[in-house]
Amino acid sequence: MSRPPESRRALWLNGRIVQGADAALSLFDRGARDGEGLFETLRVYRGEPLDWDRHMERLVLSAAELGFPVPPSPGALRDALGELLRVQGLVEAVARVTVTRGMPGGRPVRTGAWIEVETSASRLWRGARTGECRVILSKRPFHPGAIGRYKTTSRLAYSLAREEARAAGADETLLWSEDGEVLEGATSNLFVVVEGEVRTPPLARGILPGIVRAWVLAACARLGIAAREAVVPRRALRESDEIFLTNSVQEVAPVSAVEDHPVPGRAIGLALEEAYRERVARGG
Ligand SMILES: Cc1ncc(COP(=O)(O)O)c(C=O)c1O
């Protein structure tokens, strides 16, 4: 029987490069036991991670707010990422940096930490490649709760929502609250365009403060496009001129259909996608 690709992939784990098959975490690590971990997923373009400082700021601030032990420094993690990219021979990649809450009562107080890299192409949604994403609404309502604004490894609710998209042959699942507000995608932030105005659900709803979400709001201000945080009721999905999703892997991804309902336009989403790509080409 052939070994799964994960077992042959090199990873960086707690200070050294290991093969996937040997990458083991103690069962007593809170990350392994109880999903007490934080992670960042980001793109590497031509060997350089985009928005490294912003991702590290989110990771370090989240770790501090949630009472994690001290994670490795962003500089040490950057060196580790560089080493791993060299070992894997990758220049266009998706990188994931994970830190765990370590051992209960453990001293010295350091998080567990590892880094994975893989080719970007293997991670792109079909709709992100064609510029025509298809999305569905989750079957059940979703509560981000007190930790929804952190990128934690407690992913079960998000993973089940992602599986709904896979089962439906869609690119992403939109999560909505019991009050009927659409909040975000299972792995992305949501934008709608209504009467020329770009709207995105408020961070105050407990959703993830996406790095690309923040870039889009700043880019709209620069490009003279009206944009603001606003509640997005479910019915707004049928009334929007445009819908697009953002995350650090898929970039800016225009949506062409919500379930069976076609979304009429793509102009603003495409303009923002182009501006994002120009920024990537400039190196950030
Ligand atoms: C639930 C959720 N919302 C939003 C995002 C987008 O975040 P970012 O733009 O920082 O990649 C992600 C990213 O994976 C996510 O998991």
The ligand as an ORCA input file, in Angstrom:
! r2SCAN-3c Opt
* xyz 0 1
  C     -13.681     31.413      9.440
  C     -12.745     32.244      8.617
  N     -13.098     33.505      8.295
  C     -12.283     34.285      7.534
  C     -11.058     33.825      7.054
  C     -10.180     34.719      6.212
  O      -9.042     35.132      6.911
  P      -7.711     35.676      6.225
  O      -8.111     36.775      5.261
  O      -6.918     36.221      7.349
  O      -7.053     34.533      5.530
  C     -10.658     32.525      7.382
  C      -9.356     32.028      6.897
  O      -9.069     30.866      6.905
  C     -11.511     31.718      8.185
  O     -11.149     30.459      8.524
*
